[in-house]
Amino acid sequence: MDWFLEPFALGFQQRALLGGLIAGVMASIVGVWLVLRGMSFFGDAFVHGVLPGIAAAVVLDFSPYVGAAIAAVVMVAGIAFVHHTTTLKEDTGIGLLFVGMLALGVVIISRSESYTGSLTGILFGDVLGVTREDLITQAVLAALVVVGSLALYRPLLVLAFSPQKAEALGMRPKLVHGLLLALIAIAVIGSFQSVGTLLIFGLLVGPPATAALVARTIPRMIVYSLAISAVSVWLGLLLSYHLGTAGSATMAMVPITAFFIVLGVTRLRTRTTRTGRSSALLDPLAKEHR
């Protein structure tokens, strides 16, 4: 029992667990819609897009949450500008901003005297350094994500399967899409302290993608995603403590590993079921020829 309790005995360890769980809630909820709409590449680019804002906040000494929010707006505006003013597809703008914003963030943070430490903290998080103030901020942002997701559930559901139907029903798909981007931004901004801007993508896509393999309805997918995210955070911190690995990275790795395990199991089960059905069909034919 001590093996399970020891990693969470101290106050900073408990704050790390709570911060990770809050980050997981935000990421896994909005991640469901990313997966359903095939926007995973956008999500990956988006988590890199906030880097310049956080880097500028570190260098200029202002709130990293404000910096991340400004960078998120610039990221979305840049993608829209490329898409609407050229004949290029949206993924081209996403790719350009993905690399550009990441490079700009590294350039800005290189101006800091503590370049290596600051960059590592922003990219990979500092889950064991989460403070009470961070938890309060995270909780407020998580509440916004949860309330927003509940309020937009029906429009997001229709938009995920048929933008044309959403338009026909008067659900204003462009507005709904914009609000979804805002929820993603809030989730990323509220999670970078615990998981980091690079590794949050593991919690953003890993739990929903795993849930999609076993869930038959959207509500179940959301519930499974939340459960997988919570287990990933807990197990990641547990393994990190006993193995001496980076906490944020281990948390992000667990749901990705879980995805491939579940995928392998479901594939094996499908093949076994097909083999059983084939045998059931062939048995009567074999008896007839005897």
C-alpha positions in Angstrom: 0.0 0.0 0.0 2.9 2.4 0.8 4.0 2.0 -2.9 0.8 3.7 -3.9 0.6 6.3 -1.1 4.2 7.4 -0.7 4.3 9.4 -4.0 1.4 11.6 -2.8 2.3 12.1 0.9 3.7 15.6 0.7 1.9 18.8 -0.1 3.7 19.6 -3.3 3.0 16.1 -4.5 -0.7 16.4 -3.8 -0.7 19.7 -5.6 1.0 18.1 -8.6 -1.8 15.4 -8.6 -4.6 17.9 -8.3 -3.1 20.2 -11.0 -2.6 17.2 -13.3 -6.2 16.1 -12.8 -7.6 19.5 -13.5 -5.4 19.8 -16.7 -6.6 16.3 -17.7 -10.3 17.3 -17.3 -9.9 20.3 -19.5 -7.8 18.6 -22.1 -9.9 15.4 -22.4 -13.2 17.2 -22.7 -12.2 19.5 -25.6 -10.1 16.7 -27.0 -13.2 14.6 -27.7 -14.3 17.2 -30.3 -10.8 17.5 -31.8 -10.8 13.7 -32.4 -14.4 13.6 -33.7 -13.7 16.4 -36.1 -10.3 15.2 -37.3 -8.6 18.3 -35.9 -5.7 16.6 -34.2 -3.1 18.3 -36.3 -4.6 21.6 -35.5 -4.5 20.7 -31.8 -0.8 19.8 -32.1 0.0 23.1 -33.8 -2.2 25.0 -31.3 -0.3 23.8 -28.3 2.9 25.0 -29.9 1.3 28.3 -30.9 1.0 29.6 -27.3 4.8 29.2 -26.8 5.8 32.8 -27.9 3.3 34.4 -25.6 4.5 32.4 -22.5 8.1 33.1 -23.5 7.4 36.8 -23.8 5.8 36.7 -20.4 8.8 35.1 -18.8 11.2 37.6 -20.4 9.1 40.7 -19.8 7.8 39.5 -16.4 4.0 39.5 -16.8 1.3 36.9 -16.5 2.1 33.8 -18.7 -1.7 33.2 -18.9 -2.1 36.6 -20.6 0.8 35.9 -22.9 -0.6 32.5 -23.9 -4.0 34.0 -24.6 -2.5 36.7 -26.9 -0.4 34.1 -28.7 -3.5 31.9 -29.1 -5.4 34.7 -30.8 -2.5 35.5 -33.1 -2.2 31.8 -34.0 -5.9 31.5 -34.9 -5.9 34.8 -36.8 -2.8 33.8 -38.8 -4.3 30.5 -39.8 -7.5 32.2 -40.9 -5.6 34.8 -42.8 -3.6 32.3 -44.8 -6.7 30.2 -45.5 -8.9 33.1 -46.7 -6.4 35.1 -48.6 -4.8 32.3 -50.6 -5.8 29.2 -52.5 -3.9 27.0 -50.0 -5.7 24.6 -47.8 -6.1 25.2 -44.1 -3.5 22.6 -43.1 -0.8 24.6 -44.9 -1.4 27.7 -42.7 -1.5 25.4 -39.7 1.9 23.9 -40.6 3.4 27.3 -41.3 2.2 28.8 -38.0 3.1 25.6 -36.1 6.8 25.9 -37.0 6.9 29.7 -37.0 5.3 30.1 -33.6 7.5 27.4 -32.0 10.6 29.0 -33.5 9.6 32.5 -32.3 9.0 31.2 -28.8 12.5 29.7 -28.6 14.0 32.9 -30.0 12.2 35.0 -27.4 13.1 32.7 -24.5 16.7 32.6 -25.6 16.9 36.3 -24.5 16.3 35.1 -20.9 19.3 34.6 -18.6 17.9 31.3 -17.4 17.3 30.2 -21.0 17.6 26.4 -20.5 15.6 26.3 -17.4 12.8 28.6 -18.6 12.5 26.7 -21.9 12.4 23.3 -20.2 9.7 24.5 -17.9 7.5 26.0 -20.7 7.9 23.0 -23.1 7.7 20.2 -20.6 6.0 21.6 -17.6 6.9 21.6 -13.9 4.1 19.5 -12.3 5.9 19.4 -9.0 6.1 23.2 -8.9 2.4 23.8 -9.1 1.3 26.3 -6.4 -2.0 27.0 -4.7 -2.4 30.1 -7.0 -1.9 27.9 -10.0 -4.5 25.5 -8.8 -7.0 28.3 -8.3 -6.4 29.7 -11.8 -6.7 26.2 -13.2 -9.9 25.5 -11.4 -11.5 28.7 -12.8 -10.4 27.9 -16.4 -11.5 24.3 -16.0 -15.0 25.6 -14.9 -15.2 27.7 -18.1 -14.2 24.7 -20.2 -16.8 22.4 -18.6 -19.6 24.9 -18.6 -18.8 25.9 -22.2 -18.7 22.3 -23.4 -22.0 21.6 -21.8 -23.6 24.7 -23.3 -22.3 23.9 -26.7 -22.8 20.1 -26.6 -25.6 19.9 -29.1 -24.1 22.4 -31.7 -20.7 20.7 -31.4 -22.3 17.3 -31.8 -24.1 18.2 -35.0 -21.1 20.1 -36.3 -18.8 17.1 -35.7 -20.9 14.9 -38.1 -22.4 17.4 -40.6 -21.5 21.1 -40.9 -24.2 21.4 -43.6 -26.9 20.1 -41.2 -25.6 22.5 -38.5 -26.0 25.4 -41.0 -29.5 24.2 -42.0 -30.6 24.0 -38.4 -29.4 27.6 -37.8 -26.6 26.6 -35.4 -24.1 29.1 -36.8 -21.3 26.5 -37.3 -18.6 29.2 -37.8 -19.4 30.7 -34.4 -19.5 27.3 -32.8 -16.1 26.5 -34.4 -14.7 29.7 -33.1 -16.0 29.0 -29.6 -14.5 25.5 -29.7 -11.1 27.1 -30.6 -11.6 29.4 -27.5 -12.2 26.3 -25.3 -9.1 24.6 -26.7 -7.1 27.8 -26.0 -8.4 27.9 -22.4 -7.6 24.2 -21.9 -4.0 24.6 -23.2 -3.4 27.9 -21.3 -4.7 26.3 -18.1 -2.6 23.1 -18.5 0.9 24.3 -19.5 2.1 24.8 -15.9 1.4 21.1 -15.1 2.1 19.4 -18.3 3.9 21.8 -20.6 3.0 23.2 -24.0 4.5 20.2 -25.9 3.2 17.4 -23.7 -0.3 18.6 -23.2 -1.1 17.2 -26.6 -0.8 13.7 -25.0 -3.7 14.5 -22.7 -5.5 16.4 -25.4 -5.7 13.5 -27.9 -4.6 10.3 -26.1 -7.6 9.8 -23.8 -10.3 10.8 -26.4 -8.7 8.6 -29.1 -8.5 5.7 -26.7 -12.1 6.2 -25.6 -13.2 6.3 -29.3 -12.0 2.7 -29.7 -14.4 1.4 -27.1 -17.3 3.9 -26.8 -20.4 3.5 -28.9 -22.0 6.9 -28.0 -20.6 10.4 -27.6 -21.6 10.8 -23.9 -19.8 7.5 -23.1 -16.8 8.7 -25.1 -16.6 11.8 -23.0 -16.9 9.8 -19.7 -14.3 7.2 -20.8 -12.0 10.0 -21.9 -12.3 11.7 -18.5 -11.6 8.4 -16.7 -8.6 7.6 -18.9 -7.2 11.0 -18.4 -7.6 10.8 -14.6 -5.9 7.4 -14.5 -3.1 8.6 -16.8 -2.3 11.5 -14.5 -2.3 9.4 -11.3 -0.4 6.5 -12.9 2.0 8.9 -14.6 2.9 10.6 -11.3 3.1 7.2 -9.5 5.5 5.7 -12.1 7.5 9.0 -12.3 8.2 8.8 -8.5 9.3 5.2 -8.5 11.2 5.2 -11.7 12.8 8.7 -11.3 11.4 10.0 -14.6 10.0 13.4 -15.5 6.5 13.7 -14.1 4.9 15.7 -17.0 6.4 13.5 -19.7 5.3 10.3 -17.9 1.8 11.6 -17.5 1.6 12.4 -21.3 3.1 9.0 -22.2 0.6 6.9 -20.3 -2.5 7.6 -22.5 -0.6 7.2 -25.7 0.6 3.8 -24.5 -2.9 3.0 -23.4 -4.2 3.8 -26.9 -2.0 1.2 -28.6 -2.7 -1.4 -25.9 -6.5 -0.9 -26.4 -6.1 -0.8 -30.2 -4.2 -4.1 -30.1 -6.8 -5.8 -27.8 -9.7 -4.6 -30.0 -8.0 -5.7 -33.2 -7.3 -9.1 -31.7 -10.9 -9.4 -30.4 -12.2 -8.5 -33.9 -10.1 -11.1 -35.6 -11.1 -13.7 -33.1 -14.8 -12.9 -33.6 -14.4 -13.1 -37.4 -12.6 -16.4 -37.1 -15.4 -17.8 -34.9 -18.1 -16.6 -37.3 -16.2 -18.2 -40.3 -15.9 -21.5 -38.5 -19.6 -21.4 -37.6 -20.5 -20.9 -41.3 -18.1 -23.6 -42.5 -19.1 -26.3 -40.0 -22.6 -27.0 -41.6 -21.0 -27.2 -45.1 -18.3 -29.6 -43.9 -21.0 -31.9 -42.4 -22.9 -31.9 -45.7 -19.9 -33.2 -47.6 -19.2 -36.0 -45.2 
